[in-house]
Amino acid sequence: MQDVQEYEKIVLEDKRETFEEFRKILLEYNEKYNLTTIIQEQDVYYKHFLDSVVGESFFTCNARVAEIGSGAGFPSIPLKIIRPDLQLDLFESVGKKCEFLRVVVDKLQLSNVHIYNARAEDCAKDVKFREKYDCVTARAVARMNTLCEYCLPFVKVGGKFIAYKSGDTAEAYEAENAYKILGGKLQEIQQYDLPKEYGARTLIVVNKVKNTPPKYPRGQGKERKNPL
């Protein structure tokens, strides 16, 4: 993982023009779609853009990537801006958020990005998607033990699940049973601090070491009601 300050330079200087265009689209559509409560310019750059790209080194070259619960496109869109080689499938159940993501992809002219207006627990059962991805990622969707059940079924054996989390590392250990059941193994917990006192953050990297049993994800909200 590169130094956070190196990524800060990429976001604020090297790719500033593209990130600024993304920010303007985000603010425009936020008035209609309520995408984020973070709207001040510096806050968006640090808490959304910079935080999204810090995990970039965990994504292998030309990786096929799934993002679960894309929302406003974090971390996927910032990652794509600095890593055009990534092939992205974004899964988002809310139609308006999918509309926003399509506008962003079109206006920023991002290639190899596909958006699916569907629930992750349904798509994870589909042979087109199940265990087909080199990397799967999610940010601010659910606690780690629940999130693993949504995400690990998409990861192919030998691939990895990269979760963007707050500074509290307890979730990573709380999910040990979920990793074991779903075919994962905790590889790394990477902690970092965002500049300008924007707070501590954590990346949790889980390797997929064996196939996920067919019964998972369970669906019907069981992932949240009764976490593994």
Secondary structure, 3 states (H helix, E strand, C coil): CCCHHHHHHHHHHHCHHHHHHHHHHHHHHHHHHCCCCCCCHHHHHHHHHHHHHCCHHHCCCCCEEEEECCCCCCCHHHHHHHCCCCEEEEEECCHHHHHHHHHHHHHCCCCCEEEEECCHHHHCCCCCCCCCEEEEEEECCCCHHHHHHHHHHHEEEEEEEEEEEECCCHHHHHCHHHHHHHCEEEEEEEEEEECCCCEEEEEEEEEECCCCCCCCCCCCCHHHHCCC
